[in-house]
Amino acid sequence: MMEFSVSDCPVPVEQQPLNEYEALKASNYFSTCNLEWRKYITKLAWVWGVSWVIAGPVAAASFSPQKHILQFVLCGAGLATIGVIFTVVRWYLGWSYVSDRLASPTIFYEESGWYDGQTWTKPQEVLTRDRLIVSYEIKPIIQRLQQTLGVICLLLLSGELIWYFL
């Protein structure tokens, strides 16, 4: 079997899928997806709470908190949820991009700029390693993010039903 070394790879270091994965995993923003459930939910709750800074005044302009408290709360909660949705979708897109790059047998890269793109075919050992990372490290994160979006949809739907019966 032929030994593969990193020096055999023509892809610039910062564009190598494994390095992109490591950078994402080390990032404070994207590593939130890997926290235990309680810490993960707490971070999302913080995002939702901070989103109220914008959602609260918009909801108050639409529904007076003194006259229509329930409508104000539902409207504000729904608007604040948009911040959570944007955050989760951004996480999902980042992890999906890296997953696709790791799972792909060929890698498109730019040598020095947008005008000189090249394609590199991964050796079988590298492809196998990268696909194992996708299967055991990234897929659980993507599944968690999909579950999160599903729960958010259910919460928004339940808020819509409550609004309907007001």
C-alpha positions in Angstrom: 0.0 0.0 0.0 1.3 3.5 -0.9 1.9 5.9 2.0 0.2 9.3 1.6 1.7 12.4 3.0 0.3 15.8 3.4 3.0 17.2 1.2 1.6 15.2 -1.7 -1.6 17.2 -1.5 -1.7 20.2 -3.8 -4.6 21.8 -2.1 -3.6 24.9 0.0 -3.6 24.1 3.8 -6.6 26.3 4.6 -8.7 24.7 1.8 -8.1 21.1 2.8 -11.3 19.6 4.0 -9.8 18.1 7.1 -8.4 21.5 8.1 -11.7 23.2 7.4 -13.4 20.6 9.7 -10.8 21.2 12.4 -11.3 25.0 12.1 -15.0 24.7 12.4 -14.8 22.3 15.3 -12.4 24.7 17.1 -14.6 27.8 16.4 -16.5 29.0 19.5 -19.5 29.7 17.2 -19.8 26.4 15.5 -18.6 24.2 18.4 -21.9 25.1 20.2 -23.5 22.3 18.1 -21.3 19.8 19.9 -22.2 20.7 23.4 -24.3 18.4 25.6 -28.0 19.0 25.1 -28.5 21.2 28.2 -25.7 23.6 27.3 -26.8 23.6 23.7 -30.4 24.5 24.6 -29.1 27.1 27.0 -27.1 28.8 24.2 -30.2 28.8 21.9 -32.2 30.3 24.8 -29.7 33.1 25.0 -29.9 33.7 21.3 -33.7 33.8 21.6 -33.5 36.2 24.6 -31.1 38.6 22.9 -33.4 38.5 19.8 -36.1 40.0 22.0 -34.1 43.3 22.0 -35.4 43.7 18.4 -38.6 41.6 18.6 -39.9 43.3 21.8 -40.2 46.9 20.4 -41.6 45.6 17.1 -44.2 43.5 18.9 -45.0 46.4 21.2 -45.6 48.7 18.2 -48.0 46.1 16.8 -49.8 45.1 20.0 -49.9 47.2 23.1 -48.6 45.2 26.0 -51.2 46.9 28.3 -54.2 46.0 26.1 -53.2 42.8 24.3 -50.6 41.0 26.4 -51.1 37.6 24.9 -50.8 38.9 21.3 -47.7 40.9 22.3 -46.0 37.9 23.9 -46.9 35.6 21.0 -45.8 38.1 18.4 -42.5 38.9 20.2 -41.8 35.2 20.8 -42.3 34.4 17.1 -40.2 37.3 16.0 -37.4 36.4 18.5 -37.5 32.9 17.1 -36.3 34.3 13.8 -32.9 35.0 15.4 -32.7 31.4 16.5 -33.7 30.1 13.1 -31.0 32.2 11.4 -28.4 30.9 13.9 -29.3 27.2 13.5 -29.5 27.6 9.7 -26.0 29.2 9.7 -24.7 26.3 11.8 -26.4 23.8 9.4 -24.9 25.4 6.3 -21.4 25.5 7.8 -21.4 21.9 8.9 -23.1 20.7 5.6 -20.4 22.5 3.5 -17.6 20.8 5.4 -19.4 17.5 5.3 -19.8 17.7 1.5 -16.1 18.6 1.1 -15.0 15.7 3.3 -17.3 13.2 1.6 -16.5 14.2 -1.9 -13.9 12.1 -3.8 -12.6 15.3 -5.6 -11.8 18.7 -4.1 -12.1 21.9 -6.0 -9.6 24.5 -4.8 -8.1 27.8 -5.8 -4.4 28.1 -6.0 -4.0 31.9 -5.8 -7.4 33.4 -6.7 -10.8 32.8 -8.2 -9.4 32.6 -11.7 -7.2 29.6 -11.3 -9.3 26.8 -9.8 -8.1 23.2 -9.8 -9.5 19.9 -8.9 -7.7 17.3 -6.8 -8.8 13.6 -6.6 -8.3 12.2 -3.0 -6.4 9.0 -2.6 -8.5 6.2 -1.3 -7.0 6.3 2.2 -7.8 10.0 2.5 -11.3 9.5 1.2 -12.0 6.7 3.7 -10.7 8.8 6.6 -12.7 11.8 5.6 -15.9 9.7 5.1 -15.4 8.2 8.6 -15.2 11.7 10.0 -18.5 12.6 8.3 -20.2 9.5 9.5 -19.1 9.6 13.2 -18.5 13.3 13.8 -20.5 15.5 11.5 -23.7 13.5 10.8 -24.8 13.6 14.5 -24.3 17.4 14.5 -26.4 17.8 11.3 -29.1 15.5 12.8 -29.2 17.6 16.0 -29.6 20.7 13.9 -32.4 19.1 11.9 -34.1 18.1 15.1 -33.7 21.6 16.4 -35.3 23.1 13.3 -38.2 20.6 13.6 -38.8 21.5 17.2 -38.7 25.2 16.3 -41.3 24.5 13.6 -43.5 22.7 16.1 -43.2 25.6 18.5 -44.1 28.2 15.9 -47.1 26.0 14.8 -48.3 25.8 18.3 -48.0 29.5 18.7 -50.0 29.9 15.5 -52.7 27.6 16.9 -52.9 29.6 20.1 -53.1 32.8 18.1 -55.9 31.3 16.0 -58.0 30.6 19.1 -57.6 34.0 20.7 
